[in-house]
Amino acid sequence: MTEALAQPGSLEDIIRRDVQDRNLGLTGFQGATRGDPGFSSTQEFGDASIFGQLEGPGRTQGGGEQRFGQPVERLFPEEAPQLLGTPETPPRLQPPASPFAARAPLTQAEQAARRLGIEPTPTGASGGVDIPGGGGPQRPLPDELIPTEPPIRPSLRENVGEVFGIPRALLATGEFSSYLRQGGVLARGHPITATKAMREAFTSMFSEDNFLRAMTTMEQSPEFERHVTNGKLYFARDRAEFSQREEVFANRLLQRIPGLGQVIRGSERNFVHFLNKLRLDVMSDIVRGWEKGGVKTSQADLDKIAEFVNHASGRGDLGAFETFARELNVAFFAPRLTVSRFQLITDLLSVRRIEDPLTGAKSFRTSGKVRKVIAKDLAAFFVSNSMLLWMLSAVPGVSVGVDPRSSEFGKARIGNTRIDLWAGFAQIARYATQAATGKGVNKDGKVVKKPIGTTALRFLRGKLNPPVGLVVDLLPLRTGDTPRDFLGKEIDISSPSALGAEAAKRLAPLFYQDLVDAFREEGLAGGVLAAPAAFGIGVQSFDEDQGRSRSRPRLIPGISR
């Protein structure tokens, strides 16, 4: 608070005087409207601060911006520009424009009004605000903006999706894997921007208020309107329909469970906040760089960069299969993340058909400046990882796999622990090489035949959702054979406890599975090595002579780190 603010009294005092000195009373205060001839902007400022009704610049004839001899801008230097607006920007206190804004915490003025007994409370289906002693809602919102969570509909399709989404949500809970898995490419190319997003997202994991404030700030920025509302940049929601959520947390059943639901909601807030912030800031940085350099851009350029940013943050386009997104999410662990890894390559090569919305011209090529940005970010990712592996290979006791036909390719091995920095790209390179050559390398280092059909099926098997993967693992029981997991290890179903242990392996959060495996194989040192798994770095610990441990539902690439 400034000295000027202390002179006339607190914001609470000003609201009280506004009610008392003008002899309005609660009923009169809430009853005054912008259409009343005697409704000055002084009253409008108080009303708008509390009820969020201000639609204009807040200054009318008569110098209404003066309050007790002090300008509003001097009394409230921080809030006045937002409350009153400026010639360049509209006032902030309008009816909330999104579910995030509608759920955001009360402003300083609204809190002061609440302490005075002027309590904004939801009323009716319209979501208005009722004032004690008054006669009706003062802050009507469109029905679609009321911050209620969509119900779980009784359709079979959606209920099946909810049930099959339970393991995925559990596996991603309690960690920060979006930082270097979904966001791995952009984090290498824009480390400062990514670090800021990580810091902000971390606080959202433990505070819904912080999350809502951050989301509202982003949504009210001009960059949001330009790149999200009028562009193709993806912006996720945390309480919305399936298509508006991040695919890993597209489940609402578990979030209704007391205790566990709070933990999962916190993990989702962290996940959504980081990726939304990263996408919007990276996109804005790229465009600002172009504009500062005097580079002319078309809408097609902006759309192509937005698509690249989406793909580089794990949000792939399903194309003709978009209609079946829910079914794909039932069958596979993270179909959009998997597809995005391939689409990053097509973004660079520009092999997809592009149409300029202004000229209508169609082309299979994007502009050179767009390809330069994409190449720069991809190069930063691959070069930084390669340099780090090269430095690790010089450390005694550390080996790095260099044969793309081997499962060790691109991984740093320390004892029985493997570290994978590639966010899913190393697996794609390995399977592509095996399919192209028809050969692979076994654990003994010998080259063996790998038929392309077997390689393709193994790749798809590794992408399956854990419940679907379990069904596939148990199929041999129909013929009396022993069921085996993804890596050929026998599945023990001899007792209920054995079945429970198998289920736990497929439901426990991924990071904690990695941590347990590392401790089991390497002791305390292994636990230290497994720590990066919490941030999206792939960590696996197993003894090849005894068979691979089953720490990841192993490996559901997309989650096989």
Secondary structure, 3 states (H helix, E strand, C coil): CCHHHHCCCCHHHHHHHHHHHCCCHHHHHHHCCCCCCCCCHHHHHHHHHHHCCCCCCCCCCCCCCEECCEEHHHHCCCCHHHHHCCCCCCCCCCCCCCHHHHHCCCCHHHHHHHHCCCCCEEECCCCEEECCCCCCECCCCCHHHCCCCCCCCCCHHHHHHHHHCHHHHHHCCCCCHHHCCCCHHHHHHCHHHHHHHHHHHHHHHHCHHHHHHHHHHHHCCHHHHHHHHCCCCCCCCCCCCHHHCCHHHCCCCHHHCCCHHHHHHHHHHHHHHHHHHHHHHHHHHHHHHHHHCCCCCCHHHHHHHHHHHHHHCCCCCCHHHHHHHHHHHHHECCHHHHHHHHHHHHHHHCCCCEECCCCCCEECCCCHHHHHHHHHHHHHHHHHHHHHHHHHHCCCCEEEECCCCECCECEEEECCEEEECCCCHHHHHHHHHHHHHCEEECCCCCEEECCHHHHHHHHHHHCECHHHHHHHHHHHHHHCCCCECCCCCECCCCCHHHHHHHHHHHHCCHHHHHHHHHHHHHCHHHHHHHHHHHHCCEEEECEHHHECCCCCCCCCCCCCC
